[in-house]
Amino acid sequence: MKEKPLTNLRLPDLWKEFNSNFNESFWEEFEQKMKLMKKKFIELALQEEITALTGAQKYERTPERVYRRNGYWKRYIILKLAKL
């Protein structure tokens, strides 16, 4: 948008500028937060599955424990909207 003297600014011009700036920043931030939320949700679900399989919490030792939690490796999960 071209810069105009303050006396020539109109409400529609200001609204158009606000709308374009707001839409870009809002949706980018929203998508980033949604991606982070999905990642955390999947990680928590996987942690619960591991806990159920091993029969013990992380770093917990129990006599019934059969499996071990030996480290991890980085992997990606591909969803419809993004790669996590």
Backbone as a ProteinNet text record, in pm:
[ID]
protein_1_A
[PRIMARY]
MKEKPLTNLRLPDLWKEFNSNFNESFWEEFEQKMKLMKKKFIELALQEEITALTGAQKYERTPERVYRRNGYWKRYIILKLAKL
[TERTIARY]
83.8	0	88.6	50.3	127.4	108.2	213.5	201.9	124.6	29.8	-51.2	-36.5	-54	-54.3	-168.4	-148.9	-246.9	-385.2	-392.6	-523.6	-595.7	-522.9	-584.8	-618.3	-584.7	-614.6	-764.7	-812.7	-954.6	-965.5	-1078.1	-1100.9	-1087.4	-1142.4	-1123.6	-976.4	-896	-752.8	-684.8	-716.9	-658.7	-702.8	-829.3	-882	-813.3	-792.9	-728.6	-585.3	-513.4	-376.4	-373.3	-461.3	-468.2	-501.1	-599.1	-645.1	-534.4	-459.6	-353.6	-242.1	-202.5	-96.9	-143.8	-266.7	-319.7	-333.6	-389.6	-411.9	-281.7	-179.9	-52.1	7.8	21	87.3	1.4	-128.2	-214.9	-213.6	-233.3	-242.2	-109.2	0.6	132.2	155.6	126.6	144.1	48.6	-73.4	-172.2	-125.5	-75.2	-27.3	91.2	182.8	297.5	253.2	158.8	111.2	33.7	-43.7	-117.4	-20.9	83.4	182.4	250.4	285.7	348.2	252.4	126.9	27.7	8.9	2.7	-10.2	110.9	229.7	352.8	351.8	314.2	310.3	205.8	92	-12.9	35.3	99.6	150	259.4	349.8	455.5	399.1	297.1	235.5	166.3	98.9	32	134.4	246.9	351.6	414.6	434.2	488.5	394.6	264.2	167.1	167.6	182.4	187.5	311.7	425	548.6	534	473.3	452.8	364	258.3	169.5	242.1	325.2	398.1	503.3	578.7	686.3	636.2	522.4	469.3	535.4	606.2	672.5	689.8	695.8	719.1	864.4	893.6	1031.1	1120	1235	1333.7	1285	1168.7	1116.1	1159.6	1197.1	1235.1	1130.2	1076.3	979.6	1016.5	980	1010.4	935.9	819.2	739.5	787.1	876.1	919	992.2	946.8	1005.2	1092.4	1045.9	1114.5	1198.2	1286.1	1367.8	1337.9	1361.2	1343.9	1482.7	1538.8	1674.9	1676.6	1676.2	1694.3	1581.2	1611.8	1515.4	1591.1	1522.7	1581.1	1478.6	1527.9	1440.9	1371.9	1240.7	1165.2	1052.7	999.7	894.2	764.1	656.6	523	461.2	417.2	359.5	207.8	151.5	7.3	-44.7	-174.4	-236.6	-188.5	-171	-136.9	12.2	88.3	229.9	309.6	440.8	531.2	576.1	556.5	596.6	726.2
-117.1	0	123.8	220.9	344.3	426.1	495.4	583.6	707.8	744	862.6	959	1086.2	1181.2	1145.2	1177.4	1141.9	1196.7	1308.7	1367.8	1289.8	1213.2	1139.1	994.3	950.8	813.5	796.2	685.2	654.2	520.9	499.9	377.2	252.6	248.8	129	97.8	202.9	181.6	120.6	175.2	122.8	-21.5	-48.6	-183.8	-282.9	-243.2	-330.4	-362.8	-263.1	-284.3	-374.1	-346.7	-428.6	-572.9	-591.7	-725.1	-806.1	-744.6	-819.2	-857.8	-767.6	-798.2	-901	-885	-975.6	-1117	-1130.9	-1264.4	-1341.3	-1276.3	-1344.3	-1392.5	-1302.2	-1339.2	-1433.5	-1412.1	-1496	-1640.2	-1662.9	-1800	-1872	-1800.8	-1864.3	-1911.5	-1824.1	-1859.2	-1972.2	-1967.6	-2070.5	-2207.1	-2211.9	-2337.9	-2393	-2306.2	-2350.8	-2410.1	-2343.1	-2392.2	-2522.5	-2536.5	-2660.3	-2775.7	-2750	-2853.4	-2898.8	-2803.3	-2835.6	-2915.1	-2876.3	-2946.3	-3090.6	-3110.8	-3245.9	-3330.2	-3270.4	-3342.3	-3386.6	-3296.2	-3330.6	-3438.6	-3429.7	-3529.1	-3667.7	-3675.6	-3804.2	-3857.3	-3770.5	-3814.3	-3869	-3800.9	-3849.7	-3983.8	-3999.1	-4125.7	-4238.7	-4211.1	-4312.5	-4346.3	-4245.8	-4270.9	-4360.3	-4333.8	-4416	-4559.5	-4574.5	-4708.4	-4784	-4716.1	-4778.7	-4817.1	-4728.6	-4757	-4879.2	-4888.1	-5004.4	-5132.1	-5124.7	-5241.5	-5289.7	-5195.3	-5232.9	-5261.3	-5207.1	-5227.6	-5140.5	-5036.7	-4946.6	-4809.5	-4708.6	-4572.6	-4558.5	-4447.7	-4419.3	-4413.4	-4478.4	-4485.3	-4565.3	-4626.7	-4705	-4851.1	-4912	-5052.7	-5131.2	-5235.4	-5322.1	-5467.5	-5556.6	-5698.3	-5754.7	-5699.3	-5749.8	-5699.6	-5604.3	-5541.8	-5642.6	-5653.9	-5749.1	-5676.5	-5564.5	-5491.2	-5378.1	-5326.3	-5211.3	-5095.8	-4977.5	-4857.8	-4808.5	-4865.6	-4832	-4723.1	-4600.2	-4487.5	-4465	-4385.7	-4350.1	-4303.1	-4287.6	-4229.3	-4135.8	-4039.7	-3939.5	-3998.2	-3980.1	-4024.4	-3924.9	-3927.4	-3834.2	-3908.6	-3843.8	-3895.9	-3801.9	-3856.8	-3774.3	-3776	-3658.2	-3641.4	-3574.5	-3562	-3499.6	-3355.9	-3283.7	-3141.1	-3110.6	-3197.3	-3163.7	-3286.1	-3269.7	-3373.7	-3334.2	-3421.8	-3392	-3461.9
0	0	0	-80.5	-87	39.5	74.7	189.9	148.8	232.5	205.6	321.8	292.9	404.2	500.5	624.2	726.3	694.7	629.1	597.6	488.1	406.4	297.5	333.8	453.1	492.8	515.4	463.5	481.1	553.5	614.7	689.5	602.1	481.4	398.1	368.5	349.4	325.2	448	563.6	686.8	710.9	685.2	704.6	610.4	487.3	389.6	433.7	481.4	526.7	650.9	744.6	865.4	829.9	745.4	708.7	642	551.1	482	580	667.7	765.5	867.4	913.3	1015	961.3	843.6	788.1	771	720.4	699.1	830.7	925.9	1051.7	1135.3	1140	1222.1	1175.3	1046.6	996.6	1000.4	980.5	992.8	1135.7	1230.8	1371.4	1411.5	1362.7	1392.4	1341.2	1219.4	1162.6	1240.9	1283.4	1362.3	1495.4	1561.3	1690.9	1676.1	1568.8	1545.8	1518.8	1443.2	1413.9	1543	1629.1	1756.5	1845.5	1847.9	1928.5	1879.2	1748.4	1692.8	1729	1719.9	1752.3	1898.5	1989	2130.7	2158.7	2092.7	2111.2	2068.5	1954.6	1904.8	1996.6	2042.6	2132.6	2263.1	2318.7	2442	2420.2	2307.5	2276.9	2264.7	2199.8	2186.7	2322	2407.5	2541	2622.3	2613	2684.4	2631.8	2502.5	2443.4	2492	2498.4	2546.9	2694	2772.3	2914.3	2932.7	2853.5	2861.8	2819.9	2719.5	2671.1	2771.6	2829.2	2920.7	3061.8	3098.5	3232.9	3337.2	3296	3390.2	3325.7	3410.2	3362.7	3319.1	3255.1	3214	3338.2	3335.2	3443.7	3565	3556.9	3668.3	3653.5	3763.1	3763.3	3840.7	3778	3844.5	3815.2	3903.7	3879.9	3758.2	3726.2	3614.6	3478.7	3482.5	3357.4	3269	3145.5	3051.2	2949	2899.8	2793.6	2850.6	2766.8	2804.1	2709.7	2759.8	2677.2	2639.3	2537.7	2497.4	2392.3	2436	2346.4	2248.1	2148.2	2045.7	1923.1	1815.1	1695.3	1634.1	1561.9	1502.7	1380.7	1374.2	1257.9	1234.4	1116.7	1080.1	1058.1	1096.7	1069.6	967.2	857.5	751.4	765.3	788	797.8	671.7	664.7	548.4	529.7	639.8	631.5	639.1	708.3	726	767.9	769.5	816.6	955.8	1053.1	1191.6	1224.4
[MASK]
++++++++++++++++++++++++++++++++++++++++++++++++++++++++++++++++++++++++++++++++++++

